[in-house]
Amino acid sequence: MGKQDKTNCMRVLESKKIAYTPHLYEADPSLSGEDIARILREEPAQVFKTLVTVGKPQRYYVFVIPVNEELNLKKAASAVGEKSVCMIPQRDLLPLTGYVHGGCSPIGMKKRFPSYIHQSAGNLSRIFVSAGRVGCQVELSPADLIRVAELVPADLV
């Protein structure tokens, strides 16, 4: 993987000396998270997706959950101390995070947002998240992901 192929996520991991393994696959925006888990030959419970929500106006939150689960918006709101949260419109994702839909990584966003990960991550030996581009995932230890992305474990699904 050449220097120009590296994503912001990978550059952050390298700058913090965190070991990771990149996994490339055919970039296809129609693939679901479960399709990507199958391509990687991994259990869907080990492959996590990154979701961005908004609570009160201009209060954004990031949630990282297994691809085979749905974010429970009531539990998510409770975790962040809001009355409610909702998914941001897809068109707002790139300007807000620097990442596109299907390639949003919890690591290396343009700005820091309060970020949470489903508590099941703590039971895993390794975890996969988007590397910041459609068609690219990174595999790393959940503890390293939690530390570098400043994720708070919570019941989210």
Contacts in CASP RR format, 6 or more apart in sequence:
PFRMAT RR
TARGET T0000
AUTHOR 0000-0000-0000
METHOD contacts of the structure
MODEL  1
MGKQDKTNCMRVLESKKIAYTPHLYEADPSLSGEDIARILREEPAQVFKT
LVTVGKPQRYYVFVIPVNEELNLKKAASAVGEKSVCMIPQRDLLPLTGYV
HGGCSPIGMKKRFPSYIHQSAGNLSRIFVSAGRVGCQVELSPADLIRVAE
LVPADLV
1 10 0 8 1.000
1 22 0 8 1.000
6 14 0 8 1.000
7 105 0 8 1.000
7 131 0 8 1.000
7 132 0 8 1.000
7 133 0 8 1.000
7 136 0 8 1.000
8 98 0 8 1.000
8 105 0 8 1.000
8 107 0 8 1.000
8 108 0 8 1.000
8 132 0 8 1.000
9 105 0 8 1.000
9 107 0 8 1.000
9 108 0 8 1.000
9 129 0 8 1.000
9 130 0 8 1.000
9 131 0 8 1.000
9 132 0 8 1.000
9 138 0 8 1.000
10 20 0 8 1.000
10 22 0 8 1.000
10 131 0 8 1.000
10 138 0 8 1.000
12 107 0 8 1.000
12 108 0 8 1.000
12 148 0 8 1.000
13 20 0 8 1.000
13 107 0 8 1.000
13 138 0 8 1.000
13 140 0 8 1.000
13 144 0 8 1.000
13 148 0 8 1.000
16 148 0 8 1.000
18 140 0 8 1.000
18 144 0 8 1.000
18 148 0 8 1.000
19 140 0 8 1.000
19 141 0 8 1.000
19 144 0 8 1.000
20 138 0 8 1.000
20 139 0 8 1.000
20 140 0 8 1.000
20 144 0 8 1.000
21 138 0 8 1.000
21 139 0 8 1.000
21 140 0 8 1.000
22 131 0 8 1.000
22 136 0 8 1.000
22 137 0 8 1.000
22 138 0 8 1.000
22 139 0 8 1.000
23 40 0 8 1.000
23 128 0 8 1.000
23 136 0 8 1.000
23 137 0 8 1.000
23 138 0 8 1.000
23 139 0 8 1.000
24 135 0 8 1.000
24 136 0 8 1.000
25 36 0 8 1.000
25 39 0 8 1.000
25 40 0 8 1.000
25 135 0 8 1.000
25 136 0 8 1.000
25 137 0 8 1.000
26 135 0 8 1.000
27 133 0 8 1.000
27 134 0 8 1.000
27 135 0 8 1.000
27 136 0 8 1.000
28 134 0 8 1.000
28 135 0 8 1.000
29 101 0 8 1.000
29 102 0 8 1.000
29 134 0 8 1.000
31 39 0 8 1.000
32 67 0 8 1.000
33 44 0 8 1.000
33 47 0 8 1.000
33 49 0 8 1.000
33 67 0 8 1.000
33 68 0 8 1.000
34 44 0 8 1.000
34 67 0 8 1.000
34 68 0 8 1.000
36 47 0 8 1.000
36 67 0 8 1.000
36 137 0 8 1.000
37 43 0 8 1.000
37 44 0 8 1.000
37 46 0 8 1.000
37 47 0 8 1.000
37 67 0 8 1.000
37 68 0 8 1.000
37 128 0 8 1.000
40 47 0 8 1.000
40 128 0 8 1.000
40 137 0 8 1.000
42 128 0 8 1.000
44 66 0 8 1.000
44 67 0 8 1.000
44 68 0 8 1.000
45 66 0 8 1.000
45 68 0 8 1.000
45 120 0 8 1.000
45 124 0 8 1.000
46 66 0 8 1.000
46 124 0 8 1.000
46 126 0 8 1.000
46 127 0 8 1.000
46 128 0 8 1.000
47 66 0 8 1.000
47 67 0 8 1.000
47 127 0 8 1.000
47 128 0 8 1.000
47 129 0 8 1.000
47 137 0 8 1.000
48 64 0 8 1.000
48 65 0 8 1.000
48 66 0 8 1.000
48 67 0 8 1.000
48 117 0 8 1.000
48 118 0 8 1.000
48 121 0 8 1.000
48 127 0 8 1.000
48 128 0 8 1.000
48 129 0 8 1.000
49 64 0 8 1.000
49 65 0 8 1.000
49 66 0 8 1.000
49 67 0 8 1.000
49 104 0 8 1.000
49 129 0 8 1.000
49 130 0 8 1.000
50 62 0 8 1.000
50 63 0 8 1.000
50 64 0 8 1.000
50 99 0 8 1.000
50 103 0 8 1.000
50 104 0 8 1.000
50 105 0 8 1.000
50 106 0 8 1.000
50 129 0 8 1.000
50 130 0 8 1.000
51 62 0 8 1.000
51 63 0 8 1.000
51 64 0 8 1.000
51 65 0 8 1.000
51 71 0 8 1.000
51 87 0 8 1.000
51 104 0 8 1.000
52 60 0 8 1.000
52 61 0 8 1.000
52 62 0 8 1.000
52 63 0 8 1.000
52 87 0 8 1.000
52 88 0 8 1.000
52 93 0 8 1.000
52 96 0 8 1.000
52 97 0 8 1.000
52 104 0 8 1.000
52 113 0 8 1.000
53 60 0 8 1.000
53 61 0 8 1.000
53 62 0 8 1.000
53 63 0 8 1.000
53 71 0 8 1.000
53 73 0 8 1.000
53 76 0 8 1.000
53 85 0 8 1.000
53 86 0 8 1.000
53 87 0 8 1.000
53 88 0 8 1.000
54 60 0 8 1.000
54 61 0 8 1.000
54 85 0 8 1.000
54 86 0 8 1.000
54 88 0 8 1.000
55 61 0 8 1.000
55 77 0 8 1.000
55 80 0 8 1.000
55 82 0 8 1.000
55 84 0 8 1.000
55 85 0 8 1.000
55 86 0 8 1.000
56 82 0 8 1.000
59 82 0 8 1.000
60 88 0 8 1.000
60 96 0 8 1.000
60 113 0 8 1.000
60 114 0 8 1.000
61 76 0 8 1.000
61 80 0 8 1.000
61 82 0 8 1.000
61 85 0 8 1.000
61 113 0 8 1.000
61 114 0 8 1.000
61 115 0 8 1.000
61 116 0 8 1.000
62 106 0 8 1.000
62 109 0 8 1.000
62 113 0 8 1.000
62 114 0 8 1.000
62 115 0 8 1.000
62 116 0 8 1.000
63 71 0 8 1.000
63 76 0 8 1.000
63 115 0 8 1.000
63 116 0 8 1.000
63 117 0 8 1.000
63 118 0 8 1.000
63 156 0 8 1.000
64 106 0 8 1.000
64 115 0 8 1.000
64 116 0 8 1.000
64 117 0 8 1.000
64 118 0 8 1.000
64 121 0 8 1.000
64 129 0 8 1.000
64 145 0 8 1.000
64 149 0 8 1.000
64 151 0 8 1.000
65 71 0 8 1.000
65 117 0 8 1.000
65 118 0 8 1.000
65 156 0 8 1.000
65 157 0 8 1.000
66 118 0 8 1.000
66 120 0 8 1.000
66 157 0 8 1.000
69 118 0 8 1.000
69 157 0 8 1.000
70 157 0 8 1.000
71 87 0 8 1.000
71 156 0 8 1.000
71 157 0 8 1.000
72 156 0 8 1.000
72 157 0 8 1.000
73 84 0 8 1.000
73 85 0 8 1.000
73 86 0 8 1.000
74 84 0 8 1.000
75 154 0 8 1.000
75 155 0 8 1.000
75 156 0 8 1.000
75 157 0 8 1.000
76 85 0 8 1.000
76 116 0 8 1.000
76 154 0 8 1.000
76 156 0 8 1.000
77 83 0 8 1.000
77 84 0 8 1.000
77 85 0 8 1.000
79 116 0 8 1.000
79 152 0 8 1.000
79 154 0 8 1.000
79 155 0 8 1.000
79 156 0 8 1.000
80 114 0 8 1.000
80 116 0 8 1.000
88 96 0 8 1.000
90 101 0 8 1.000
93 99 0 8 1.000
93 100 0 8 1.000
93 101 0 8 1.000
93 104 0 8 1.000
94 100 0 8 1.000
96 110 0 8 1.000
96 111 0 8 1.000
97 104 0 8 1.000
97 109 0 8 1.000
97 110 0 8 1.000
97 111 0 8 1.000
98 109 0 8 1.000
98 110 0 8 1.000
99 105 0 8 1.000
99 109 0 8 1.000
99 130 0 8 1.000
99 132 0 8 1.000
100 133 0 8 1.000
100 134 0 8 1.000
102 130 0 8 1.000
102 134 0 8 1.000
103 130 0 8 1.000
103 131 0 8 1.000
103 132 0 8 1.000
103 133 0 8 1.000
103 134 0 8 1.000
103 135 0 8 1.000
103 136 0 8 1.000
104 130 0 8 1.000
104 132 0 8 1.000
105 129 0 8 1.000
105 130 0 8 1.000
105 131 0 8 1.000
105 132 0 8 1.000
105 138 0 8 1.000
106 115 0 8 1.000
106 117 0 8 1.000
106 129 0 8 1.000
106 145 0 8 1.000
106 149 0 8 1.000
106 151 0 8 1.000
107 129 0 8 1.000
107 138 0 8 1.000
107 145 0 8 1.000
107 148 0 8 1.000
107 149 0 8 1.000
108 149 0 8 1.000
112 150 0 8 1.000
114 152 0 8 1.000
115 149 0 8 1.000
115 150 0 8 1.000
115 151 0 8 1.000
115 152 0 8 1.000
116 151 0 8 1.000
116 152 0 8 1.000
116 153 0 8 1.000
116 154 0 8 1.000
116 156 0 8 1.000
117 142 0 8 1.000
117 145 0 8 1.000
117 146 0 8 1.000
117 149 0 8 1.000
117 151 0 8 1.000
117 152 0 8 1.000
117 153 0 8 1.000
117 154 0 8 1.000
117 156 0 8 1.000
118 153 0 8 1.000
118 154 0 8 1.000
118 155 0 8 1.000
118 156 0 8 1.000
118 157 0 8 1.000
119 153 0 8 1.000
119 154 0 8 1.000
119 155 0 8 1.000
119 156 0 8 1.000
121 127 0 8 1.000
121 142 0 8 1.000
121 145 0 8 1.000
121 146 0 8 1.000
121 151 0 8 1.000
121 153 0 8 1.000
122 142 0 8 1.000
122 143 0 8 1.000
122 146 0 8 1.000
122 153 0 8 1.000
124 142 0 8 1.000
125 141 0 8 1.000
125 142 0 8 1.000
126 139 0 8 1.000
126 140 0 8 1.000
126 141 0 8 1.000
126 142 0 8 1.000
127 139 0 8 1.000
127 140 0 8 1.000
127 141 0 8 1.000
127 142 0 8 1.000
127 145 0 8 1.000
128 137 0 8 1.000
128 138 0 8 1.000
128 139 0 8 1.000
129 137 0 8 1.000
129 138 0 8 1.000
129 140 0 8 1.000
129 145 0 8 1.000
130 136 0 8 1.000
130 137 0 8 1.000
130 138 0 8 1.000
131 137 0 8 1.000
131 138 0 8 1.000
145 151 0 8 1.000
146 153 0 8 1.000
END
